[in-house]
Amino acid sequence: MSSYDFIVIGAGIAGASAAYELQQHGSAVLLEREALPGHHTTGRSAAFLVDSYGSATVGRLTRGGRGFLEQPPDGFADHPLVAPNPVLWIGREDQRASLAAALASGREAEAELREVDPRGARELCPVLREDYLAGAVVEPNTLYIDVAGLLEAFLRGFRKRGGELATKAEVTRIEPRGDAWEVDAGGRTWHAPVVVNAAGAWSDVVGRLAGARSIGLQPLRRTAITFDPPTGSEIGTWPLVIDADEDFYLKPEGAQLLASPCDETPSEPCDASPDDYDVALAADRVQRATTLEIRHIRRSWAGLRSFVADRSPVIGMDPERPGFFWLAGQGGFGIMTSPAAARAAAGLIVTGSLPEDLQALGLMQADLSVDRLSRRD
């Protein structure tokens, strides 16, 4: 039996960042069911840091982690993890109310947004159809995040601090033993006082193994496609373009363009695959709003974004299972909130309270806790 202070289940961005923080306070092992970390949602994310995105709680976590992403600790990463890239919300005539709502909610979240006319929007993204646009809102201070680089930096930092990563280690048993837990995974038994459930779409499955009640986590499938831009186009400066009702988004992705119909199809936890209808829907919505002609889809894929009822993350100790800690429900904001969410988790586990700088942003333990949820067996 291998004994540690912390067992973290799931080596996506949530688990990797939490293990990185916890390793400063003891010994941690990070268990991953797949051969490579980040195989599921983390590895399929087109992540941006957008201050106006998500609930008030998400916004506070985003602001709390921005400085870490912009200026990570010395030696944490070999190259910059973020790059400036504006977000442009666009709307038709019938979407003026949606644009106004996006502007109001973004400003309420203390994000910098400003209205631009159709001409200004087309200067930012020249392929937008003139007859489609009625208005637009730009958020200039958003950041593109190097997801693979961020995940690898957390994992490397965790190992450098002495942490152990075990892959091909699917958890099959979680049982309390006195003041600690026993976890069977990958043909070994692991022992620790604290188990951190960062299993993404499988978090409720892992919770059931530990005898915990469901947090009502619902995985939702989202589809993405990539395709070639027009020959000679300088797409590197184009913004992330989002429909005012979030019916699609479009963004540069290296030398190609990436689009999604922003689908949210309920799913069981699984290795998600794209549906042909959603692939076609992504292409159709982009072509209606732009002059782009998508003749060949280079790649299509799907990932699962998992939410609880109020679409805020669950970060806290299970009130009925001492030592079993939830780090789940990150939905579509897990990458941009990961630095602050990991520190929040470590603070709550080690000291029982949130770090002072996160409290200063208005983040409250009650906003994250399991107790706020209506749970079922």
Buried (B, 14 or more C-beta within 10 A) or exposed (E): EBEBBBBBBBBBBBBBBBBBBBBBBBBBBBBBBBEEBBBBBBBBBBBBBBBBBBBBBBBBBBBBBBEBBEEBEEEBBEEEBBEEBBBBBBBBEEBEEBBBEBBEBBEEBEBEBEBBEBEBBBEBBBBBBEEBBBBBBBBBBBBBBBBEBBBBBBBBBBBEBEBBBBBEBBBEEBEBEEEBBBBBBBEEEBBBBBBBBBBBBBBBBBBEBBBBBBBBBBBBBBBBBBBBBEEEBEBEEBBBBBBBBBBBBBBBBEEBBBBBBBBBBEBEBEEBEBBEEBBBBBBEBBBEBBEBEBEEBEEBBBBBBBBBEBBBBBBBBBEEBEBBBBBBBBBBBBBBBBBBBBBBBBBBBBEEEBBEEBBEBEBEBEBBBBEBBEBEE
